[in-house]
Amino acid sequence: MSGDANILDPETLAPYLEAHIPGFAGLSAIEKFKSGQSNPTYLLTAASGRYVLRAKPPGQLLKSAHQVDREFRVMQALAGTAVPVPRMLHLSGEDSPIGRMFYVMEYLDGRIFWDPSLPDASGNDERAAIYDAMNATLAALHDVDVAAVGLSDFGKPGSYFERQFARWTSQYRASETETIADMDRLIAWLETHMPADDGRVSLVHGDFRLDNMIFAPDASKVIAVLDWELSTLGHPFADLAYQCMQWRLPHASGFRGLGGIDRAAAGLPSEEAYVAAYCKRRGIEAIGNWTFFLAFSFFRLAAICQGVYRRALDGNASNPEKAKTYGQAVNLLAALAVKLIDRER
């Protein structure tokens, strides 16, 4: 065994998996995926097939973070709905052979698009179809009847933005490493521009973006939505604004946004067209307070990045080298948000 706590030992794990997953046999290799900052994720190769294992990270963790059991529960609940998810196979306890909670799900073979400008697509028609499939998946997620799938208690209904604002402000303050003036200004602006609760409650993903989806190998079809760590009951516009916020980020940055990309020339929808398609699918007239939803998205992502950066400094990050760049990202996100709210004024 290496000294790296993120490396898993097949000999320790194999007997446990064989005992808990029907048909599992002959574990031969465990390979950690490079992507993902939060919960370390591994490809398991066995005689019985390929599987994916996702675990809590080692070390001291912030309370309420890294709840892999919530991810497992939500994907298990969504099986059979219009939202495609991998099949869930097993959830361990904290007393697992690796010393922390993990779950195992089926491995799906398909395409993950890491660059939202879709340079690898066959042309403009395919790019447009991929974005439309993603839009349809988001609308389907927000249309899920949470009571029918057994998720009525998956979060507190109502006052989503107030609760999320309080949660991420305290997480940000708990992991703050320096004073960022734009971040302080953004927090103050959000507090004074909080919209009244409009009663909309949906299952929200919390990190809905192109590279958290697997597409069919040969079609513009979403076959799985992944990374449900931040999912909860919340406001559907939070997911929509988060996605649109991502596209505003510079394409050259680690975020791989769509900032500076000529969308029309690439066959990609404009933000207005994407929002309109979502509204049409869900029977919504239009969305007010769009600047607030966007600014909130920048703030929340900045708070998440600050947490990753702090974990890197503390030696607990899943991917330490990459995590250090998250410190710079906090400044970028806060600056973009401040520009947005200044333009609104």
C-alpha positions as CSV (number, residue, x, y, z in Angstrom):
1,M,0.0,0.0,0.0
2,S,1.2,3.5,-0.8
3,G,1.2,6.3,1.7
4,D,-1.4,8.1,-0.4
5,A,-4.7,7.7,1.3
6,N,-6.5,8.1,-2.0
7,I,-5.0,4.8,-3.3
8,L,-7.2,1.8,-2.7
9,D,-5.9,-1.8,-2.3
10,P,-7.7,-4.4,-4.4
11,E,-6.9,-7.2,-2.0
12,T,-8.6,-5.4,0.8
13,L,-11.6,-4.4,-1.2
14,A,-12.3,-7.5,-3.4
15,P,-13.7,-9.9,-0.7
16,Y,-16.1,-7.1,0.5
17,L,-17.4,-6.3,-2.9
18,E,-17.9,-10.0,-3.8
19,A,-20.0,-10.3,-0.6
20,H,-22.1,-7.2,-1.2
21,I,-22.6,-6.9,-4.9
22,P,-24.5,-9.8,-6.6
23,G,-22.3,-11.3,-9.4
24,F,-19.2,-9.3,-8.6
25,A,-16.1,-11.4,-9.1
26,G,-12.4,-11.2,-9.9
27,L,-11.4,-7.6,-9.1
28,S,-8.1,-7.0,-11.1
29,A,-7.5,-3.3,-11.1
30,I,-8.5,0.0,-9.4
31,E,-7.8,3.2,-11.3
32,K,-8.5,6.7,-9.9
33,F,-10.2,9.1,-12.4
34,K,-8.2,12.3,-12.7
35,S,-11.3,14.5,-12.9
36,G,-13.3,15.5,-9.9
37,Q,-12.1,17.6,-7.0
38,S,-14.4,16.5,-4.2
39,N,-15.2,12.8,-3.9
40,P,-12.4,10.6,-5.2
41,T,-13.8,8.3,-8.0
42,Y,-12.4,5.0,-9.3
43,L,-12.8,2.7,-12.2
44,L,-13.0,-0.9,-11.0
45,T,-12.0,-3.6,-13.5
46,A,-13.2,-7.1,-12.6
47,A,-13.8,-10.4,-14.4
48,S,-17.6,-9.6,-14.0
49,G,-17.3,-6.3,-15.8
50,R,-16.4,-2.6,-15.1
51,Y,-17.8,-0.6,-12.2
52,V,-17.4,2.8,-10.7
53,L,-16.7,3.4,-7.0
54,R,-17.1,6.9,-5.4
55,A,-15.8,7.5,-1.9
56,K,-15.7,10.2,0.7
57,P,-12.2,11.8,0.7
58,P,-9.8,10.8,3.5
59,G,-9.0,13.2,6.4
60,Q,-11.0,15.8,8.4
61,L,-14.1,17.0,6.5
62,L,-16.5,19.9,6.8
63,K,-19.8,18.9,8.3
64,S,-22.5,18.5,5.6
65,A,-19.9,18.1,2.8
66,H,-19.1,14.8,0.9
67,Q,-22.4,13.0,1.6
68,V,-22.0,10.2,-0.8
69,D,-25.0,8.5,0.7
70,R,-27.2,11.4,-0.6
71,E,-25.7,10.9,-4.1
72,F,-26.5,7.2,-3.9
73,R,-30.0,7.9,-2.6
74,V,-31.0,10.4,-5.3
75,M,-29.7,8.3,-8.2
76,Q,-31.4,5.2,-6.8
77,A,-34.7,7.3,-6.6
78,L,-34.4,8.6,-10.2
79,A,-34.1,5.1,-11.7
80,G,-37.0,4.7,-14.1
81,T,-37.7,8.4,-14.4
82,A,-37.0,10.6,-17.5
83,V,-33.7,11.6,-15.8
84,P,-31.0,9.1,-16.9
85,V,-28.7,7.8,-14.1
86,P,-26.4,4.9,-13.7
87,R,-27.7,1.8,-11.8
88,M,-26.8,1.9,-8.1
89,L,-25.2,-1.4,-6.8
90,H,-24.1,-0.9,-3.2
91,L,-23.6,1.8,-0.5
92,S,-21.2,1.0,2.3
93,G,-21.1,2.2,5.9
94,E,-18.4,4.4,7.4
95,D,-16.8,1.2,8.7
96,S,-16.0,-0.1,5.2
97,P,-12.7,-1.8,4.3
98,I,-11.3,1.6,3.1
99,G,-12.3,3.3,6.4
100,R,-14.9,5.6,4.9
101,M,-18.2,5.5,3.2
102,F,-18.4,4.7,-0.6
103,Y,-20.9,3.5,-3.2
104,V,-20.5,1.4,-6.3
105,M,-22.5,2.0,-9.5
106,E,-22.5,0.5,-13.0
107,Y,-19.9,1.8,-15.5
108,L,-21.5,3.4,-18.6
109,D,-19.6,3.6,-21.9
110,G,-20.2,6.9,-23.7
111,R,-18.9,10.3,-24.4
112,I,-18.1,13.1,-21.9
113,F,-17.7,16.5,-23.5
114,W,-15.1,18.4,-21.4
115,D,-15.1,21.5,-23.7
116,P,-18.5,23.3,-23.9
117,S,-17.6,24.7,-27.4
118,L,-17.8,21.0,-28.6
119,P,-14.8,21.0,-31.0
120,D,-15.1,17.2,-31.3
121,A,-18.7,17.3,-32.5
122,S,-19.4,16.4,-36.2
123,G,-20.8,19.8,-37.0
124,N,-23.2,22.5,-36.0
125,D,-26.3,20.3,-36.2
126,E,-24.8,17.8,-33.7
127,R,-23.7,20.7,-31.4
128,A,-27.2,22.1,-31.4
129,A,-28.7,18.7,-30.7
130,I,-26.3,18.0,-27.8
131,Y,-27.3,21.4,-26.1
132,D,-31.0,20.6,-26.8
133,A,-30.6,17.2,-25.1
134,M,-29.0,18.8,-22.1
135,N,-31.8,21.4,-21.9
136,A,-34.5,18.6,-22.1
137,T,-32.7,16.7,-19.3
138,L,-32.6,19.8,-17.0
139,A,-36.4,20.4,-17.7
140,A,-37.1,16.7,-17.0
141,L,-35.2,16.9,-13.7
142,H,-37.2,19.9,-12.5
143,D,-40.4,18.1,-13.5
144,V,-39.7,15.0,-11.4
145,D,-42.5,14.4,-8.8
146,V,-40.4,14.3,-5.7
147,A,-43.1,12.7,-3.6
148,A,-43.6,9.9,-6.1
149,V,-39.9,9.0,-6.1
150,G,-39.6,9.1,-2.3
151,L,-37.6,12.3,-2.0
152,S,-40.0,14.6,-0.2
153,D,-37.6,14.8,2.7
154,F,-34.4,15.3,0.5
155,G,-34.2,19.0,1.5
156,K,-36.2,21.8,3.1
157,P,-38.9,23.2,0.8
158,G,-39.0,27.0,0.3
159,S,-36.6,29.8,1.0
160,Y,-33.9,28.0,-1.0
161,F,-31.8,31.0,-1.8
162,E,-31.9,32.3,1.8
163,R,-30.8,29.0,3.2
164,Q,-28.2,28.4,0.5
165,F,-26.8,31.9,0.9
166,A,-26.5,31.3,4.7
167,R,-24.9,27.9,4.2
168,W,-22.3,29.0,1.6
169,T,-21.5,32.2,3.4
170,S,-20.6,30.3,6.5
171,Q,-18.7,27.6,4.5
172,Y,-16.8,30.4,2.7
173,R,-16.0,32.2,6.0
174,A,-14.8,28.8,7.5
175,S,-12.4,28.2,4.7
176,E,-11.4,31.9,4.0
177,T,-7.6,32.3,3.5
178,E,-7.4,36.0,2.6
179,T,-9.8,39.0,2.3
180,I,-11.2,39.3,-1.2
181,A,-13.0,42.7,-1.5
182,D,-15.1,41.6,-4.5
183,M,-16.3,38.6,-2.5
184,D,-17.3,40.7,0.5
185,R,-19.1,43.1,-1.8
186,L,-20.9,40.3,-3.6
187,I,-22.1,38.8,-0.3
188,A,-23.4,42.2,0.8
189,W,-25.3,42.7,-2.5
190,L,-26.9,39.3,-2.4
191,E,-28.1,39.9,1.1
192,T,-29.8,43.1,0.1
193,H,-31.3,41.8,-3.2
194,M,-32.7,38.5,-2.0
195,P,-36.0,37.9,-3.9
196,A,-39.2,36.9,-2.1
197,D,-39.7,33.1,-2.2
198,D,-42.0,32.3,-5.1
199,G,-42.9,28.8,-3.9
200,R,-41.2,26.9,-6.7
201,V,-39.6,23.7,-5.4
202,S,-37.9,21.0,-7.5
203,L,-35.2,18.4,-7.2
204,V,-32.0,20.4,-8.1
205,H,-28.7,18.9,-9.2
206,G,-26.5,21.7,-7.9
207,D,-23.7,21.2,-10.4
208,F,-25.6,20.8,-13.7
209,R,-23.2,21.2,-16.6
210,L,-22.1,19.5,-19.8
211,D,-19.2,17.5,-18.4
212,N,-21.3,16.0,-15.6
213,M,-23.2,14.1,-18.3
214,I,-22.5,11.0,-20.3
215,F,-23.8,11.0,-23.9
216,A,-24.4,8.0,-26.0
217,P,-21.4,6.9,-28.1
218,D,-23.2,7.5,-31.4
219,A,-26.2,9.8,-30.6
220,S,-26.9,13.3,-29.1
221,K,-28.6,11.6,-26.2
222,V,-27.9,11.9,-22.5
223,I,-27.5,8.4,-21.0
224,A,-26.4,9.5,-17.5
225,V,-26.3,12.6,-15.3
226,L,-23.4,12.2,-12.7
227,D,-22.0,14.1,-9.7
228,W,-25.1,14.5,-7.5
229,E,-23.2,15.6,-4.4
230,L,-24.8,19.0,-4.2
231,S,-28.4,17.9,-5.1
232,T,-31.2,18.8,-2.8
233,L,-34.8,20.1,-3.0
234,G,-34.4,23.7,-4.1
235,H,-35.3,26.3,-6.7
236,P,-35.1,25.2,-10.3
237,F,-33.8,28.5,-11.6
238,A,-30.6,27.9,-9.5
239,D,-29.6,25.0,-11.8
240,L,-30.5,27.0,-14.9
241,A,-28.6,30.1,-13.8
242,Y,-25.6,28.0,-12.7
243,Q,-25.4,26.5,-16.2
244,C,-25.6,29.9,-17.9
245,M,-23.1,31.4,-15.4
246,Q,-20.6,28.7,-16.5
247,W,-20.9,29.7,-20.1
248,R,-20.1,33.3,-19.2
249,L,-16.7,32.2,-17.8
250,P,-13.6,32.6,-20.0
251,H,-13.1,29.7,-22.3
252,A,-9.3,29.8,-21.7
253,S,-9.7,29.3,-17.9
254,G,-9.8,26.1,-16.0
255,F,-13.6,26.5,-16.1
256,R,-13.7,26.1,-19.9
257,G,-16.6,28.5,-20.2
258,L,-18.1,29.9,-23.5
259,G,-16.8,33.4,-22.8
260,G,-15.3,34.8,-26.1
261,I,-16.7,31.9,-28.2
262,D,-18.8,32.9,-31.3
263,R,-21.8,30.7,-30.4
264,A,-23.9,31.4,-33.5
265,A,-20.9,30.4,-35.8
266,A,-20.5,27.1,-33.8
267,G,-24.2,26.2,-33.8
268,L,-24.6,26.7,-30.1
269,P,-27.7,28.4,-28.6
270,S,-27.4,31.9,-27.1
271,E,-28.2,32.2,-23.4
272,E,-31.6,33.8,-24.2
273,A,-32.5,30.9,-26.6
274,Y,-31.4,28.3,-24.1
275,V,-33.4,29.9,-21.3
276,A,-36.4,30.3,-23.6
277,A,-36.3,26.6,-24.6
278,Y,-36.2,25.6,-21.0
279,C,-39.2,27.8,-20.1
280,K,-41.2,26.5,-23.1
281,R,-40.5,22.9,-22.0
282,R,-41.7,23.7,-18.4
283,G,-44.6,25.9,-19.4
284,I,-43.0,29.1,-17.8
285,E,-43.7,32.5,-19.2
286,A,-40.3,34.2,-18.4
287,I,-37.8,34.5,-15.6
288,G,-37.5,37.7,-13.5
289,N,-34.5,38.5,-11.2
290,W,-32.1,36.8,-13.6
291,T,-29.2,39.0,-12.4
292,F,-29.7,37.8,-8.9
293,F,-29.8,34.1,-9.9
294,L,-26.6,34.6,-11.9
295,A,-24.8,36.5,-9.2
296,F,-25.8,33.9,-6.7
297,S,-24.4,31.2,-8.9
298,F,-21.0,33.0,-9.1
299,F,-21.0,33.4,-5.3
300,R,-21.8,29.8,-4.6
301,L,-19.2,28.4,-7.0
302,A,-16.6,30.8,-5.5
303,A,-17.5,29.5,-2.0
304,I,-17.1,25.9,-3.3
305,C,-13.7,26.7,-4.9
306,Q,-12.5,28.4,-1.7
307,G,-13.3,25.1,0.1
308,V,-11.3,23.1,-2.4
309,Y,-8.4,25.5,-2.1
310,R,-8.5,25.3,1.7
311,R,-8.5,21.5,1.6
312,A,-5.5,21.6,-0.8
313,L,-3.6,23.8,1.7
314,D,-4.6,21.4,4.5
315,G,-3.5,18.4,2.5
316,N,-6.9,16.8,2.0
317,A,-7.7,17.6,-1.7
318,S,-8.5,14.8,-4.1
319,N,-6.2,16.4,-6.7
320,P,-3.8,18.7,-4.8
321,E,-1.9,20.3,-7.7
322,K,-5.1,21.3,-9.5
323,A,-6.8,22.4,-6.3
324,K,-4.3,25.2,-5.8
325,T,-5.5,26.9,-8.9
326,Y,-9.0,27.1,-7.3
327,G,-7.6,29.9,-5.0
328,Q,-7.2,32.1,-8.1
329,A,-10.6,31.1,-9.4
330,V,-12.3,32.6,-6.3
331,N,-11.0,36.0,-7.3
332,L,-12.0,35.6,-11.0
333,L,-15.6,34.5,-10.1
334,A,-16.1,37.3,-7.5
335,A,-14.8,39.9,-10.1
336,L,-17.2,38.7,-12.8
337,A,-20.1,38.8,-10.4
338,V,-19.3,42.3,-9.3
339,K,-19.1,43.4,-13.0
340,L,-22.6,41.8,-13.5
341,I,-24.2,43.6,-10.6
342,D,-22.6,46.9,-11.5
343,R,-24.0,46.6,-15.0
344,E,-27.4,45.9,-13.5
345,R,-27.2,49.2,-11.5
